[in-house]
Amino acid sequence: MLPVSSWQPIRFLLFKKRTMKKKTASHVRLKKLPHKLNVFTLTMINVAAILALHALPSLAEYGYSLVFYLGLAALCFFIPSALVSAELASGWQGEGGVYLWVTEAFGPKWGVVAIFMQWVENLPWFAMVLSFAASAVAYIIHPVLADNKWFVVGFIWLALAFSTLVNLRGLKFSALLSTTGVIVGSIIPCLIIITLGGMYLLSGKPTAIHFSWAATIPTFENLQHLMLMAAMLVSFTGMEMSAVHVTEVKDPGKSYPRAIFSACALIIALSLLASLSIALVIPANDVSLSAGVDQALNTFFTIHNLSWLAPVITLLIAYGAMIMVITWMIGPSKGIREAAREGYFPSLWQKSNKYGVPVPILILQALLSALLSLAILLMPSVSSAFMLMNALAAQLYLIMYLLMFAAAIKLRYSRPDIYRSYRIPGGFTGIWLVSGTAIITSCFVFIFGFIPTASVRAEGLNAIFDYIGFLLAGCLVFMFLPLFYFHRSGYRSIHHVKRHR
C-alpha cells in the first residue's frame, strides 16, 4: 500500500465539506432534470446489460445440473448484488454509482479504485462480445468469414464506432435502443426457443436429457467441476451498473428497486428455461463452444424443421449482443467522470457534450478496446486471444464487488441517518447475511480464477506459470493505476474543492 500523504488529514476534512455540498447540489439536480426513465425502461436496461443469449448453448451443455448452478449463483451472488445495489442506490442517488457508495464508506481512494475496476474490465469484454456478433453476421453472409481475422477485427472496430456514436446522442436515444433491442434481440428469441423446447417435450419424442432429482445435483469429482461452479457463481454480473442512471428516474427510491428485482426474475427465468430447451433437443456432446453458437442454434431449429429460422434468430442475438455493448459503454463512464470532477482523474475526462455524455471517456474506451482486439491477429484463434483477457476482466470486476459489498455493511453502521427507501430486511443481521454471503462467494471465485484451465494445464508448467503470472501482473498493474492517479491528484483535488466552496 502506498504511504499516506501528510496532507491526508486536511484532505479528509475538505472531502467531508465537499461531500456535504455535493449532496445539496445532487438534490437540486434531481428536481431540475427531466425524468426520462420509468420502471419498464430501467428494467430493460438491466436485462440488456446482463442477459447473454450467446451463452445459452454453453449453459445447455450441463443439462439439468444447470438448475443447481444457476440457483446457487442466484442465491449467493446475483440476488445479493441486486439487494445491495437497491439499498445503496436508494440511499445515495448521485450519478457516481459504485464510486459514490464506496467513497462514502471508505473514502475517495477506494472509491476511485472501485469505479476504475468497473470501467477497465469492460475494455476486453467489448471486444469479446463484438467478436461473437461478427461471427454471427459472418455465419449469415458467408460462414467462412467467421474464421477471417481481418473481418472480425474490422467488424469490431466498426461496431465500437457505431456504439460510441449512439451513446454520444445521450441517454434518451441509447435507452430507447436498449429497450427495443433487448425485446427484439433477447426476449423474443428466448421465448421462441422456450416455446419450441416445450413443444418438443410435449410431443413425446425422446429427449437428450432425462429429468431426475439426482440429475439436478452435479457430482464434484475433480477440480474442473469446482472451477465450473466458481465461474457459474458470477455468471450474472452488472446489476449495479444501472445505478448511474438513478438521477434520470422518477421517484428513484421506489422505481430503482422495482426495476432491478423485475430484471432479476426475468433474467434467471429466461436463461434457465431457454438453456434447458436447447439441452432437451441437442445431446450434450453436440452443444459446446467449440461447435459455435450458430451451429448449435442451427441444429436446434433443424430438428424442429425450421431451418430458415436459424439465421433470423442468429441475427437477432447478434443485435442483442450489440445492444449489450451500447448499454455498458455509458454506465461506468459516468462514474469515471464523477471521479474526474472530484479531481482524481485527468481534467479532460470531466468534459461532456450538450446531452451530458462524457465524450473523452467514451472515445478513450473505444480506442483502447479496438487496440485490444488486435490480439486476434497475433493469436492462433479468437478464443485463445481473449481467454486470458476474459479471466483478467473477471478478476478486476470481483475487486470492485468486494469493495461494494463491504461498503454496504460499513454504511449501515457509519451512516444510519441516511434515509433508504429500500433496506435489506433483517437489520444488521440481514445486511451481514446478504453482503457476507456475496463477499465469501467473490473471494472463492477470485481464488479459483487464478487456477489455469484444463487446456492451459495440458501445455505444461511454463504455460501454467505464464497464466498465473499474467493475471497477477494484470491485477497489480490495474490496481496501481487508480491509486497512482489518486495520490498524484493531491494538490489538484484540494484546489478543486476550494474553487467550488
N, C-alpha and C positions, 0 to 999 in steps of 0.2 A: 504494500500500500504506500502511496506517495506521502511524504511528510506533510503535516498540517501547517499551513502558512500562518505566519504571525498575525496576518490580517483577519484570520478566521473569526475571532470574537466580534470584531467590528462588522464584518460581512454578515454574520448571523443576525445582529440587531437590525442592520439595513434590510436584510431579507425579510425579517418579520414585518417591518414597516411597509415594504413593497408588497408583501402578501396581503396585508390589511387593505392597502389602497387598491390592489388588483381585484380583490373581492368586490369592492364597491363598484369599480368600473365594470366588472363582469355582470353584476346585476343590472346596471344601466343598459348594457348591450343586450341583455336578454329581453328588455322591454322594447328596445328600438328595432331589433332585427325582425324582418318579415318572416313569419313561420312558413316553411316550405315543406316540411316533412310531417306526415301523420304516422300513426302506428303501423298501418299496412306498408307504407313505403319503407319505413325503417326496418320492418321485418324482412322485406325483400332484399334490402341492402345486406343484412346479416346472412340471409340464405345465399345470396350471390357470392359473398365473401368466403363461405365455408363449404357449401355443398359441392363436392367434386365428383362429377359423373364419370370422368375419365378413370377414376379409381375403382369403379364398380366391378369390372371383370376380375381385378386382382383381389378384391374383397370376396367375390363369389368363390374363389378357389378354396376357401376354408369351410364351405358348406354350413351346416347348422351350428358349428362351433363359433360362427360369426355372432350368434346371439349372445354368447358368453363374452366374447371380446368387446363388442360394441356396448353391451350392458355394463361391463366393468369400466370401459372408457367413459361412459356417460356418468356413472356414479362417482368415479374417482377424480375425474378431471373436467369433463365438458360442463356438467351441471354446476359443480363448484365455481368454475370460471365465470359462468353466466350469473350465478348468485352474487359473487364478489363484484363483478362489473356493474350489476344493477344497483348494489348498495353504494358503491363509490361514485358512480355517475349521478345518482340521485342526491348525493350529499355535496359533491363538488362538481358543479355544472359548467366549468370553464372549458375552453376549446382544447386544452392541452392533453386531455385524456390521461393515459398512464403517467405521463410526465407530471401532471398536476397532482395526482394521487401519491406517487412515490416521493415527490418533493415535499408535500405536506407532512408525510410520515417521517422521512429520514433526511430531509434537506435536499438542496438543489443538486449536490454532487451525484447522488444516486438516482435522482430524477432524470438527470442528463444521461446517465448510463442506461436507464430503463428505456427511454424513448429512442436512444441510438440503437439499442439491440433490436427493438421492434422495427425500426426503419431499415437497418442494414441487412437483416435476414431476408428481406424481400428481393434484394438485388439478384441473387442466383435463382430465387424462386420464380421471378418473372420470366426469365429465360427458359426455365424448365417447363412451365405451363404453356408458354407460347411454342415451344418445340413440339409439344403434343398437338396443339392446334395446327401447326404446319404439316405434321404427318397426316392428320385427319383430312386437311384440304388436299394434300397430295394423293391420298387414297381415293378421293372422289375424282380428281382430274386425271391423274396418271400415277398409279401406285409406285412405280419405280422412283419417282421423285422423293418419296419418303426417305430413301437412303442417300439422296443427294445432299451433301453437307452444305453446299453453297445455297441451295434452295431453302433449306431450313434456316440458315443464318440470315439470308435475305428477308425471309418471311418475318423472323423475329424482329429485325430492325424496323421493317415497315409497320408491324403491329405495335411496337413500342412508340413509334412516332404518332400513330393514329390514337393510341390510348392517351398519350400526353396531350394531344390537341383537344381531345374530348374533354379532359379534365380542366383544361385552360378556360373552357366556357363556363365553368362554375358548377356548383353542387346541383342546381336545379336540373341541368341537362344530364349530368352523369347519373343523378338519382333516377331520372326517367329511363335512361338506358339500363340501369341496374334492375329496375322494377320489371320492365318489359323483357329484358334479356334473361332474367332468372326464370320467368314464366315460360318463355319460348325455348330457352336453351337448357333448362334444368328440370323444372317441374313437369312440363308436358312430356318430354322424353321419358322421365321416370315413371309417370303414370301409364304411359303406353307399355313400357317394359313390365310393370307390375300387372297390368291387365292381361297381357299375353301370357305371363307366367301363371296367373290364376286360372286362365282358360285351359292351359296345358295340364295343370294339376287336376282340374275338374273333369278333363276329358278321359281320365282313366289310363292314359298312356304311361309306360314305365318312366320313372324319374331317375335322374342321375344321382340323387342323394335320397336317403330314406330317413324319415324322422324317427327319433327316439330320444328320450331324455338324456341318455348316456352320450348321444352324438352331440349334444349341445355343450358338453364339458370337454375341452381339449386335454390330451394327455401330455404333460410336460416331461417328455422323455429325454430331451437334451437341451443344450444351451441355445440352439436355434429357436426352439419354441418360446423360451424366455425372452429372447431378443424380439421375436414377433409380438409377444404380448406387450413388451415395452414400447414398440413402435405404435401399436394399436391404441395404447392408453392416451396418446396425444394425437390421435388421428383427426380430432376436431379442434382446431385452434383458430383463434381470431375473433372470438366473441367480444373481446374488449375493444377491438378496433373502431367500432361504430360510435364509441363514446365521444369521439372528437366532434361528432355531429349533434351533440346534445343541445347546443345553443340554437340549433336550427329547428328544434322540435317544440310544438305547442304542449305546454304542461309536461316538461321532461320528467319530473319526479314520478309521474304515473305512466306516461306513454313509453318511456325507455324500458322499464322492467317488463311491461306487457309485450313489447316488441321482441325482446331477446328471449323471453320464455316461449313465445309463439314460434320463433325461429328454431329454438332447441327442439321442440316437439316435431316440427316439420322436417328438420334435417335428419334426426335419428330415424324417424319412421320411413322416410323416402330412401335413405341409404340402406337400411336393413331389408326392406321389402324388395327393392329393386335388385340388390345383390343376390338375395335368395331366389328371386325369379330366374336370374341367369343360371344360378347353380342347379336349379331343378331340371334345366333343359340340357346344359352342356356338362359333360364329365369334367371332373376337377383337373385331369391331366391336360385338357384342351383349353382351360381357362388360366392363362398366365400372362405375365408381362412380356415374355419372350414371343408369344403369339401376336401380341399387339391388341390394343383396344378395338381397332377397326375390324380385325379378323374375328375377334370374339363376338362382336355385335352382329357381324355378317352371318356367322354360324347360327346365332340365336334366331335371327329373322328367317334364315333359310329353312330351319326346322319348322317354322310356322308358315312356310310357303309365302313369305312376304319379303323376298329378296330385294325388291325395289325400295323397300322402306329403310334398308340398312344405310345407304348413302345419305338419305334425308336425315335420319337420326344422328348419324355421324357428324353431319354439317351443323346440326343444331347444338350438339355437345361441344363442338369446336367453338361455336359462337358463345356458348356458356362459359368456356374457358377464357375467351377474350374479355367477357364481362367481369370475371373474377379479377383479372389484371387491372381493368379500369377502376373497379371498386377499391382495390387495395392501394392503388397509386396515391390517392389523395389523403387517406386516413392518417397513416404515420407521418406524412409530410407536414400536416397541420401541427402535429405535436412537436416536430423538429423546429418549425417556425416559431412556436410559442417559446421554446428554449432559446432560440436565437434572439427573440425580442427581449428576453431577460439578460442578454449579453453573453451567453455561454457558447454560441457558435458564431461564425463569421457574419458580419453585419449585412452582407449581401443576401443572406438566407432569410432576412426579415421581409424582403420586398414581396408585394402581392400585386396582382392586376386589379382591374375595377370590379371583378367578380369575387375578390377576396381569396384568390388562389395563389399559393406560394410558387411562383413561376420558376425562380432559380433552382429550387429544390427539386421540382418535378423534372426539369431539364437535366439536372445533375444525375438523378437516379436513373433516368432513361439512358443516358450516356454510359454510366457505369455498368448497367445491366447489359447493354449492347456489347460493351467491351468483354464482359464475362462470357457472352455467347460465342466469342471467337474460339473458346476452348474446344468447340465442336470440330473445328478444322484441324486441331492438333491431336485429338484423341481417336482411338480406333472406332468408337461409336458414340452416339449421342448419350446413351445411358451411362457409359463409362466416364464421359466427360463431366457429367453432373452428379455422379454418385457421391463424391467427396464433398462437393459444394452443398448438396442436399443435406448431408449429415452435419456439416458445419452450420447451415441455416437453422437446423433443428436445435442444436446446442445453444446458439445465440438466443433463440427465441425463449428457451427454457430459463435462461438467466433473467430475462425480463419478467417471466411469470413468477419466478421465485420472489423477486422484489415486489411484484404486485400483490401476491397473496400475503406476504409478510406485512405489507403496508396496511392491508385491511384489518389485520389483528392489531397492529400498533395504533391505528386511528380510533379504534373502539375505546382504547384506554386514554390516549392523549387528546382526542377531540370529541368527547361525548356530547359537547354542547352543540355540535353541528347537526342541524335537522336533516334526517334522511327520510324521504317519503317512502323508501323501501328499506327495510332492515332484514338481514338474515335472522330468522326466528331462533329463539333459544338463548338470547343474551350472550354472555361471554362464552358459555359452553357451546352454543351454536356456531359462533364465529371461529372458535378454535377447532371444532369438529370439521367444518366445511373447508376452511383455509388450511388447517393442518393436514387433512387428507390430501389436498391438492399439492401441498409442499412436499409431502412424502412421495407422492406419485412423481412429481417433477424431478426430485433427487434420484429416484430409482431409474427413470428414463434417461436422465443426464449421464449417470454412471454407465448404464448399458450402451449408451451412444458411443462410447469410446471402444467398445468391443468390435473388432473388424467383422464384416460379413463373411459368410462361408466362402464366397468366391475370392475374397482377399486372403483369407487364411490358407486357401489352397495354393496360393502363389508363393508361400514360404515366409521365413522370418523377416526378410528385408521389406516385403510388401506390408507385413503387419506393423513393423516399426514406422514405415512411411505413413501409413494410415493414421496411427495414433499420434505421431509427431505433427502431421498436418493439422489435425483437429486441435491439439493442444496449442500449437503456434497460432492458429486462427483465432481461438478463443482469447488468448493473451493479447494479441495484436488489437482485436476489435474491442476488448475491454480497456486497453491502454488509450485508444484514440479519444473516446469521450472524456476520460479522466485528464488527458493532456489538454483538450480544449477547455475543460473546466478550470484547471489550475492556471492555464495561460490567460484566462479571461479575468483574473483577479481585479486589476485596476479598472478595466473596462466595465465590469459589472457594477462596481461602486459608483463610477461616474454616471452610468446609465440610470441608476436609482436616483442620484441627486438631481438629474435633469428632469425626472418625472415625479418629483415630490409634489 
